[in-house]
Amino acid sequence: MRTAILAVALISSGIGYFISDAQAASLIPYPFGGTPNGDNYTFTATDTGNITAYFAGSDAGHTDRIGLLVNGNLTGIIGLNNHTSNIGDSIVLGSVNAGDTLTFFLIDENTSSTWYSDRSLNTDGNTQHIYSTLYDGITPPLGVPAGTFIGFEDLSVAQGGDFDYNDDSFVFTNVSINLTSETPLPSAVWLFSGGLGLLGMLYRKKEKPKSAWA
């Protein structure tokens, strides 16, 4: 009986892990703090018009600002200093046409490093320096409109980055996000398969051995 309860608990934990991770995709905090994000993102302009960035908070000791590449070209607008901006402050990073490819970047003025939302442009082994998800404008109440949330990590591994992706946070409007790969969840897989394995063992134990005369 105890084995059955343990098996069900493990399966439930595994399923819960999957569910909580799916829910985490709609939340602001990066769910795997301390581990570089393995996801890849592409961003495009939803409509013809402006790309507006809203400052949503900072936990960085360094001085950082953001900018934008449109189809690989600088718009020339850089701003939202994380030490002088208040939550809700905004800046128009440039005007775009629907479908344009957008690449956001963060400049760390203390280290003279630039980190891009396109990880292939980063100079530290293509490490991902952003965590991104959709923000509904309600939860948590940031005081900024709904849009695409991006949290930056402003340090590389060599520079001592902790990869919690809350150094600098922004919400961008008129931006569509596409997640092209996902970080694996080995813990969830182990919990789920472990529970199934225990149930299998329990089932085999309940089977009565067949008589040799049958």
C-alpha positions in Angstrom: 0.0 0.0 0.0 2.8 2.4 0.9 4.6 1.6 -2.3 1.4 2.4 -4.3 1.0 5.7 -2.5 4.7 6.6 -3.2 4.3 5.7 -6.9 1.2 7.9 -7.2 2.9 10.7 -5.3 5.9 10.6 -7.7 3.7 10.6 -10.7 1.7 13.5 -9.3 4.9 15.4 -8.5 6.1 14.8 -12.0 2.8 16.0 -13.6 2.8 18.9 -11.2 6.3 19.8 -12.3 5.2 19.9 -15.9 2.1 21.9 -15.0 4.0 24.4 -12.8 6.6 24.9 -15.6 3.8 25.5 -18.1 2.4 28.1 -15.7 5.8 29.5 -15.2 5.8 30.5 -18.9 3.2 33.1 -18.0 5.0 34.4 -15.0 7.8 37.0 -14.8 10.4 35.1 -12.7 12.9 32.9 -14.5 12.1 29.4 -13.1 15.6 28.0 -13.2 17.6 30.7 -11.4 21.4 30.1 -11.4 21.3 28.1 -14.7 21.8 29.8 -18.0 18.6 29.8 -20.0 18.7 27.2 -22.8 15.8 28.7 -24.8 16.1 30.6 -28.1 13.8 33.4 -29.0 13.0 35.4 -32.1 11.1 38.6 -32.0 9.1 40.3 -34.8 7.1 43.5 -35.1 3.4 42.7 -34.8 2.2 45.8 -36.7 3.6 48.8 -38.5 4.3 51.5 -36.0 6.6 52.1 -33.0 8.4 49.7 -30.7 8.0 51.1 -27.2 9.9 49.8 -24.2 8.7 50.2 -20.6 11.1 49.9 -17.6 9.9 47.1 -15.3 12.6 47.0 -12.6 16.3 46.3 -12.0 18.4 44.4 -9.5 21.7 45.3 -11.2 24.6 47.0 -9.5 26.0 48.0 -12.9 24.6 50.8 -15.1 22.8 49.4 -18.1 20.8 50.8 -21.0 18.9 49.1 -23.8 18.6 49.5 -27.6 17.2 47.8 -30.7 18.3 46.4 -34.0 15.6 46.3 -36.7 16.5 43.7 -39.4 20.0 43.9 -38.1 20.3 47.7 -38.2 20.7 50.0 -35.3 17.8 52.4 -34.7 20.3 54.8 -32.9 18.0 55.1 -29.9 19.5 53.9 -26.6 18.0 54.6 -23.2 16.1 53.6 -20.0 19.2 53.8 -17.7 18.4 51.3 -15.0 19.6 53.5 -12.2 17.7 56.7 -13.2 14.5 55.2 -14.6 11.3 54.5 -12.6 9.0 51.6 -13.2 6.7 52.6 -16.0 9.1 55.0 -17.7 9.1 54.4 -21.4 11.0 55.1 -24.6 10.2 54.6 -28.3 13.1 52.5 -29.6 12.2 53.0 -33.3 9.5 52.7 -35.9 9.0 49.4 -37.8 7.0 47.6 -40.4 4.9 44.5 -39.6 7.1 41.4 -39.7 10.4 43.2 -39.2 13.0 41.1 -37.2 13.7 42.7 -33.8 16.9 42.2 -31.8 17.0 43.8 -28.4 20.3 44.5 -26.6 21.6 45.6 -23.3 24.7 47.7 -22.8 26.6 47.2 -19.5 28.5 50.5 -19.1 30.7 49.1 -16.3 32.1 46.3 -18.4 31.5 47.8 -21.9 29.7 44.5 -22.7 26.7 44.3 -25.0 24.3 41.4 -24.7 21.7 40.6 -27.4 18.4 38.8 -27.4 19.8 36.8 -30.4 22.2 34.6 -28.5 24.3 33.9 -31.6 25.5 37.6 -31.4 26.9 37.2 -27.9 30.6 37.0 -27.5 30.7 34.6 -24.5 30.0 31.3 -26.4 26.5 32.2 -27.5 25.2 32.2 -23.9 21.6 33.3 -23.5 21.4 36.6 -21.7 17.6 37.0 -21.7 14.5 35.3 -20.4 11.3 36.2 -22.2 7.6 35.5 -21.9 4.3 37.3 -22.4 3.0 39.7 -19.8 -0.7 40.2 -19.4 -0.4 43.7 -17.8 -2.1 42.4 -14.6 0.0 39.7 -12.9 2.2 40.8 -11.3 0.9 44.4 -11.3 4.0 46.3 -12.7 2.2 49.4 -13.7 3.1 48.9 -17.4 1.0 47.7 -20.3 0.6 44.1 -21.5 3.3 43.1 -23.9 6.4 41.0 -24.3 8.5 40.8 -21.1 12.3 40.5 -21.3 14.6 40.1 -18.3 18.3 40.5 -18.9 21.4 39.0 -17.3 24.0 41.7 -17.6 27.1 39.6 -16.7 28.7 36.6 -18.4 29.8 33.5 -16.6 33.4 34.7 -16.5 32.2 38.1 -15.1 30.3 36.3 -12.3 26.8 36.3 -13.7 24.2 34.6 -11.4 21.7 34.0 -14.3 18.5 34.9 -12.5 17.6 37.2 -15.4 16.3 40.0 -13.2 19.2 42.4 -13.6 17.1 44.6 -15.9 13.5 44.0 -16.8 11.4 45.6 -19.6 8.1 45.1 -21.3 7.9 45.8 -25.0 4.7 46.6 -27.0 4.0 45.7 -30.6 6.3 42.7 -30.4 5.6 39.1 -31.2 7.6 36.4 -29.5 8.5 33.0 -30.9 10.1 30.3 -28.6 12.2 28.0 -30.9 13.6 25.6 -28.3 13.0 24.7 -24.7 15.1 24.0 -21.7 14.8 20.3 -20.8 13.3 19.3 -17.5 15.2 16.3 -16.2 13.8 16.5 -12.7 10.2 16.2 -14.1 11.1 13.3 -16.4 12.7 11.5 -13.5 9.8 12.0 -11.2 7.3 10.9 -13.8 9.2 7.8 -15.0 10.1 6.9 -11.4 6.5 6.8 -10.4 5.6 4.6 -13.4 8.4 2.3 -12.6 7.2 1.8 -9.0 3.6 1.1 -10.2 5.0 -1.5 -12.6 6.9 -3.2 -9.8 3.8 -3.2 -7.7 1.7 -4.8 -10.4 4.3 -7.5 -11.0 4.3 -8.3 -7.3 0.5 -8.8 -7.3 0.6 -11.3 -10.1 0.4 -14.9 -8.8 2.9 -17.4 -10.1 1.4 -19.9 -12.5 1.2 -23.5 -11.4 3.6 -25.9 -13.1 0.6 -28.2 -13.8 -1.5 -25.5 -15.5 
